[in-house]
Amino acid sequence: MKRDQGQINGARRGFFRVVAGAGVAAGAGALILRSGTAEQEPVARAAAPEQASYRETDHIRKYYDTARD
Amino acid sequence: MDASAKAQANDRPVPDTTHVEDGRLRSSTWTLLGALLRDPPGDDLLALLVRVEEEDAAESSELAAAWHALSAAARMARPAPLDDEFHDLFIGIGRGELVPYGSWYRTGYLMDRPLVALRRDLALLGLERDPGVREPEDHAAALAETMALLTDPCEGQDESTQRLFFAEHVDSWMPTLFADMQAAQSADFYRAVGRVGEAFMALERAWLHADDPRPGPQTGPGGPGEEPQ
């Protein structure tokens, strides 16, 4: 979906520039924390039905591509 | 930390720098949504939101349009009215106009079976509610925060696990909440938050190849006459 690139570029870049900053601003006061029980993680992974191969559409790929600039 | 170390830490099959960047961006967006759903934004966050409009050229995708609308809303927002709006929307006297809990949206009752299942899954994922917090884990902000943790490229989970959690606990109801937010009488700034939320959920659904749980238009939860427990 090359044709979409010009349309989606600008705001996505700015969007992610801002959310990256917001991640810092929003970090305090979180409701959910890591409990630090590392031995529980394999159970969670085992619950997943399959290891996802990395799949993407051009459109979604482009979204994150442009946001990285 | 370099990309390969991150990938190894996450047990990922592909140590891909690009993928790590994507995860960081997704995680940051979930963090932002979580912050907006948890509390009315403070001056710092509003100022960040305003900057988007200043920096970006006009363009036409729905998420970008939603983002610009949020930025414009942030420019107009003032702390005291925003606090009132948040209270009217989510807290209220007895209850707010919206009830931002997964269990309520999915069953019509607070703290019902979906919350039990969520607590089980959070425990499996090594996550827990801050002991000082009263809100149940199925509050929309808590779920957005959880997605931020799961998508974190350093310490998150693989995409199949993300997809399972997203489909079961997030995508099953939060798009409806975001739609309700856009239609809520008490909402002004939060209409724009709802629009960004809805657009971002669609992006995440596509990214994770999750099935769309809403094949057609859907109305809000419960309906008239139902009250939270």
Interface residues (C-beta under 8 A of the other chain):
Chain A: D4 G6 Q7 I8 N9 G10 A11 R12 R13 G14 F15 F16 R17 V18 V19 A20 G21 A22 G23 A25 A26 G27 G29 A30 L31 I32 L33 R34 S35 G36 T37 A38 Q40 E41 V43 A44 R45 A47 A48 P49 E50 Q51 A52 Y54 R55 E56 T57 H59 I60 Y63 Y64 A67 R68
Chain B: D11 P13 V14 D16 T18 H19 E21 D22 R24 L25 R26 S27 S28 T29 T31 L32 G34 A35 R38 D39 G42 D44 L45 L48 L49 R51 V52 E55 D56 A57 A58 E59 S60 S61 L63 A64 W67 H68 D121 L122 A123 L124 L125 G126 L127 E128 R129 D130 V133 E135 E137 H139 A141 A142 E145 T146 A148 L149 E155 Q157 D158 E159 S160 T161 R163 L164 L203 A206 W207 H209
